């Protein structure tokens, strides 16, 4: 039996920081999304879902 594979969901809306920290701006940039995709791959996720 092969090992399970996992994916991660990347929120398009950004980090939603302003809900908890009003001084933190929402960041829904391409650069942020791209860095999350590469980071998830480095952590071993085999799929990244972006809404």
Secondary structure, 3 states (H helix, E strand, C coil): CCCCCCEEEECCCCCCHHHCCCCCCCCCCHHHHHHHHHHHHHCCCCEEEEC
